[in-house]
Amino acid sequence: MNKLSDEILNSYLDGELDNQKRKEVEEILHNSEDDRKTFNALKLVHNHLSSIVEYKPSLKITDNVMNRIRNKFVLPRRQNYFVLSVASFFILICVAIITYLVVVIISSAPPQSESIQISDTVYQISDALINELKKLFSGKNLSIIGSIFSLGIMISGYFFFEHQKHSKAHLGN
Amino acid sequence: MMENLPDQEIIDSVRKGNEADYSIIVDRYKDKAFSLLKRMLKNEQDAEETLQDCFIKAYNSLNNFKGDSKFSTWFYRIAYNTALTKLSSKKRKTENEMTSIDGHFDLRSDYDLVNSETKDLNKFINDLVNQLPEKHATVINLYYLNEMSCDEISNILNLSVSNIKVMLHRSRNALKNYIIENDLVEDLI
């Protein structure tokens, strides 16, 4: 007949009892064979659980996780950076052209007198803008701008192709 | 060497863009997390798939890790919750088991300890642990294999410390009763 409950024995095993209670338990364990047997079985379980098996996943687990991270997070982020930088390049060229046009128009505008109306000024500026655009996109200038854009597209295309190849290689892994 | 650095420094490095350093975290936690998942899911393939998902989730949520608790506690919480989701998606009959801590365990080991020549005691106990319900097996795994305190385990399982102790004691008692009922104490000593 056991005098000690499983709960007390577990608490004793974990060292959670105060001094007085611990001494009482030890005395009972000393005198009661049934309690001693139960406690020994519990202690045995506790000792064997301390060396419980650690399972190992497959050796490729780290590579698999890192590949999934690259494909899911890193490569799309890099792709976004790439697209952003190409777009920035073309925006910069457009801004440069517009700035050039504005500078040319302002520098070629006749000195204004106070009597000139606002509508005349707007007319003059838009007229000059059309003329400059005509000049810029005609003859020799058009081929220069076209070349710049073509070069930009070719360079972007090359890097985009390489990038896609790199991504596919990662997916293949 | 990066391998010897504490978790927090490696995480800071990953956050700065050195994503390759995350492999150190994966190597550091894969075995213990896999053991936890295998004991919960009772299936090696499911455990391995879920382990990968856990690492991906943790990487994706790395910016949410504030360092209030240890990284291990945070990561094992992700692992535990992911395993619960996996279990519910497989529609296993675990609902009662997952909410109750009072279940009766029907333990039986496939390992014949008495007639075995090698008497692999650890294999025998391990076999019995794998028969425990998911939550109890998780507590045993975290307490003995990961050497976590009941306080840390309560943070992972989102249960009170006293509930964790109840589960720990019940699991031990179930194993103890099994070996007493089958008269195996002498074989195990």
HADDOCK unambig.tbl for C-alpha pairs under 7 A between the chains (distance, minus, plus):
assign (segid A and resid 10 and name CA) (segid B and resid 169 and name CA) 6.27 0.50 0.50
assign (segid A and resid 41 and name CA) (segid B and resid 176 and name CA) 5.62 0.50 0.50
assign (segid A and resid 41 and name CA) (segid B and resid 185 and name CA) 6.21 0.50 0.50
assign (segid A and resid 42 and name CA) (segid B and resid 172 and name CA) 6.87 0.50 0.50
assign (segid A and resid 42 and name CA) (segid B and resid 176 and name CA) 5.31 0.50 0.50
assign (segid A and resid 45 and name CA) (segid B and resid 172 and name CA) 6.70 0.50 0.50
assign (segid A and resid 45 and name CA) (segid B and resid 175 and name CA) 6.76 0.50 0.50
assign (segid A and resid 45 and name CA) (segid B and resid 176 and name CA) 6.23 0.50 0.50
assign (segid A and resid 48 and name CA) (segid B and resid 122 and name CA) 6.18 0.50 0.50
assign (segid A and resid 48 and name CA) (segid B and resid 125 and name CA) 6.83 0.50 0.50
assign (segid A and resid 49 and name CA) (segid B and resid 144 and name CA) 6.33 0.50 0.50
assign (segid A and resid 50 and name CA) (segid B and resid 144 and name CA) 5.21 0.50 0.50
assign (segid A and resid 50 and name CA) (segid B and resid 145 and name CA) 6.90 0.50 0.50
assign (segid A and resid 52 and name CA) (segid B and resid 122 and name CA) 6.57 0.50 0.50
assign (segid A and resid 52 and name CA) (segid B and resid 126 and name CA) 6.14 0.50 0.50
assign (segid A and resid 52 and name CA) (segid B and resid 145 and name CA) 6.41 0.50 0.50
assign (segid A and resid 53 and name CA) (segid B and resid 126 and name CA) 6.50 0.50 0.50
assign (segid A and resid 54 and name CA) (segid B and resid 31 and name CA) 6.78 0.50 0.50
assign (segid A and resid 54 and name CA) (segid B and resid 32 and name CA) 6.61 0.50 0.50
assign (segid A and resid 54 and name CA) (segid B and resid 35 and name CA) 5.75 0.50 0.50
assign (segid A and resid 55 and name CA) (segid B and resid 31 and name CA) 6.20 0.50 0.50
assign (segid A and resid 55 and name CA) (segid B and resid 34 and name CA) 6.53 0.50 0.50
assign (segid A and resid 55 and name CA) (segid B and resid 35 and name CA) 4.92 0.50 0.50
assign (segid A and resid 56 and name CA) (segid B and resid 31 and name CA) 5.18 0.50 0.50
assign (segid A and resid 56 and name CA) (segid B and resid 34 and name CA) 6.76 0.50 0.50
assign (segid A and resid 57 and name CA) (segid B and resid 31 and name CA) 6.46 0.50 0.50
assign (segid A and resid 57 and name CA) (segid B and resid 34 and name CA) 6.29 0.50 0.50
assign (segid A and resid 57 and name CA) (segid B and resid 48 and name CA) 6.44 0.50 0.50
assign (segid A and resid 62 and name CA) (segid B and resid 23 and name CA) 6.26 0.50 0.50
assign (segid A and resid 62 and name CA) (segid B and resid 26 and name CA) 6.10 0.50 0.50
assign (segid A and resid 62 and name CA) (segid B and resid 27 and name CA) 6.53 0.50 0.50
assign (segid A and resid 65 and name CA) (segid B and resid 52 and name CA) 5.73 0.50 0.50
assign (segid A and resid 65 and name CA) (segid B and resid 55 and name CA) 6.96 0.50 0.50
assign (segid A and resid 65 and name CA) (segid B and resid 56 and name CA) 6.94 0.50 0.50
assign (segid A and resid 66 and name CA) (segid B and resid 23 and name CA) 6.66 0.50 0.50
assign (segid A and resid 69 and name CA) (segid B and resid 56 and name CA) 6.49 0.50 0.50
